[in-house]
């Protein structure tokens, strides 16, 4: 087994026979900054969530089987160079992009923070160290995918979001948004990478209230803490000055809260014990 690379969360190994091993770690990143602190049980939750979602969704995936509590085996494929983001609620980066005029929402859309959108919006990004939203026109112009593939990805991503939303709803959660990745396997578009609390925002229905920051059962907990304490602004200033942002230490109580929320999200959504 050959080590290939180490991402923000996963370590990837070539197992031969056209398969890869994904090893999910307890590492955490936010705003494209990697932290020295780890979140206990996070890797286990992400691994088991990936298996759960791949098995639940009515779509071709590259998932082969679980290998351990923190590892899955997947088929190799040529990944497509865009990330497929679906937004069901007016939240996150969409808010500032709407305020700046970068995106236009349908007339009559309620723009109160965290309000449900009239219909889910397909909002793809580039794949880079700092993902950047990109329009359909630019995707086609840059030959990232064909028009037919773009339309398929848009429709399928929204279908997946809707299916996952129903499962989350039954577990007492709101799936606010979702990031998916696809590739080509034997010439067919196939769902890949992984799906878990690092790829979506998950809010408890019991405390949901439009007009405010929502309680989170995902990585947003860390983002909110960074924003509240001014670290997000520091990160942006560092990058503007050509410097690499320095990750602060995560408070122990926030680490514990994130572990508890990740575990609770998995157990409530799946009905399984970690």
Protein Blocks (a to p, Z undefined) as FASTA:
>chain_A
ZZfbdcfkbccddeejoiacddddfbdceehiacfbdcehklmmmmmmmmmmmmmpgcdd
fbfbdfbfkbccdddddddfbdcdddfbdehjllmmmmnomaccdehiacbehiacfbac
dddddddfbdcdddfklmmmnomacfklmmmmmmmmmmmmmmmmmmmmmnopacfbdcdd
dddeehiacdehjddfklcccddfklgcghiacdddbfklmmmmmmmnommmmmmmmmmn
opacddddddfklmmmmmmmmmmmmmmmnopaZZ
